[in-house]
Amino acid sequence: MAGVQGPRTFDAFTGRYAARTAGLTASEIRALFAVASRPEVVSLAGGMPYTSALPLDAVGKLMSDLLATRGAQALQYGSGQGDPALRELICEIMALEGVVGSPDDVTVTVGSQQALDLVTRIFIDPGDVVLAEAPSYVGALGTFASYQAEVVHVAMDEHGLVPEALRAALARVGDRAKFLYTIPNFHNPAGTSLSDARRDEVLAICMAAGLLVLEDNPYGLLGFEGPPTQAIRARGGSSDGNDHVIYLGSFSKTFAPGLRVGWVLAPHAVREKLVLASEASVLCPPALNQLVVAEYLTTQDWQGQIEVFKQIYQERRDTMLSSLETLMPAGTTWTHPTGGFYVWTTLPDGLDAKIMQPRAITARVAYVPGVGFYSDGQGRRELRLSYCFPEPARIAEGVRRLAGVIEAELELLDTFGPALTARAVDGATTPGPGLA
Ligand SMILES: Cc1ncc(COP(=O)(O)O)c(C=O)c1O
């Protein structure tokens, strides 16, 4: 009887798992979640949108009206490709970044995370190469690992992905590369954006090599300075460019991540495979959530709400940058995002963000160590700070605590040498955008 057995300490199925499960590891962020959620800890770790700023009453009314008027449809199975009316609205949103796409080439997904999974599933065999920025989005790296892809990182600087580094990486891996994964706007975790000129160059390099670009753009409408930059998918001059880009979008950052609604715009032939893969995975994206999003877009001032979000995030970004400027010890550098949620920070030489993390938690501040954003062990001196969720006063306090921890680490380093602090740094070079 199962009830009389003691607690199991071993997994009885160890020998039965598929080889691909070896790539499934808890992300740095998941591991941190429990401790970072304690109220006394200022969490600069999570990238959670500030959903308290949403018009929650209006959204609640919209949902109950929806159920009252179209409940049977909202609670029914739907199309595997996604609700046609929502796909049309999605095309209007993408047009804000210059993308001309047909609703027929859009597939609605369960967040853009599912889109990442589907694209990887249909293109990657074990051992295939994915080119990705250094650093890159931890959730995408997890997906690539779960399909046993080899991730080859491409260096970034303050203008985003470095085209020369992309050429060099392509020369090394050749046809083993299946696609370039890039986050051109307000990069997670780097906080940088790919410059206009580089967007054209990156697309030209990939087109010449016959390589797909996977453009992941959840933050594009959250820029603080001027109108959105034209997407890579909108470039190339002709339909040729469009045939080389798979574009991912999401309502998670501009509306609500809890609804789990994202999308993928893909060349037609790719779209057909994506829909089949999605049907095999979820049958169809949730009808209720899609209708909520479509209703929100048609009955609420969703663009005005994005302005509200932008003001909130900009104030928090300003607080974080000015606190870093005032408080951080010499030798610490960080990026200057012009939108989105993240600041990428590089510690003074000799420090290790992963080793420092328990001391930071003791000092009641949480961040995400940089190593999780690379698939090859780089990033020990780096860490990600998020300003999207805490109130400005908490951000300032969090940075103050972090600066204190870094100062204490530097003192240890000064007194005892690298042995007690950062032996694990091992002189690794970090090509991420660790800029002043
Ligand atoms: C770059 C990037 N891509 C994809 C996602 C996943 O977003 P979604 O909530 O749409 O699945 C995130 C979430 O943080 C992200 O930062």
The ligand as a Tripos MOL2 file, in Angstrom:
@<TRIPOS>MOLECULE
LIG
   16    16     1     0     0
SMALL
NO_CHARGES

@<TRIPOS>ATOM
      1 C1         12.4290   38.1580  -24.4930 C.3       1 LIG1
      2 C2         11.2400   37.4080  -24.0090 C.ar      1 LIG1
      3 N1         10.6490   36.5280  -24.8170 N.ar      1 LIG1
      4 C3          9.5780   35.8300  -24.4250 C.ar      1 LIG1
      5 C4          9.0520   35.9800  -23.1520 C.ar      1 LIG1
      6 C5          7.8560   35.1470  -22.7700 C.3       1 LIG1
      7 O1          6.7280   35.9380  -22.7130 O.3       1 LIG1
      8 P1          5.2470   35.3580  -22.6990 P.3       1 LIG1
      9 O2          4.6740   35.7850  -21.4040 O.co2     1 LIG1
     10 O3          4.5850   35.9970  -23.8860 O.co2     1 LIG1
     11 O4          5.2990   33.8780  -22.8530 O.co2     1 LIG1
     12 C6          9.6420   36.8800  -22.2640 C.ar      1 LIG1
     13 C7          9.1360   37.0270  -20.8870 C.2       1 LIG1
     14 O5          9.7380   37.6030  -20.0350 O.2       1 LIG1
     15 C8         10.7590   37.6220  -22.7190 C.ar      1 LIG1
     16 O6         11.3740   38.5060  -21.9170 O.3       1 LIG1
@<TRIPOS>BOND
     1     1     2 1
     2     2     3 ar
     3     2    15 ar
     4     3     4 ar
     5     4     5 ar
     6     5     6 1
     7     5    12 ar
     8     6     7 1
     9     7     8 1
    10     8     9 2
    11     8    10 1
    12     8    11 1
    13    12    13 1
    14    12    15 ar
    15    13    14 2
    16    15    16 1
@<TRIPOS>SUBSTRUCTURE
     1 LIG1         1 GROUP 0 **** ****
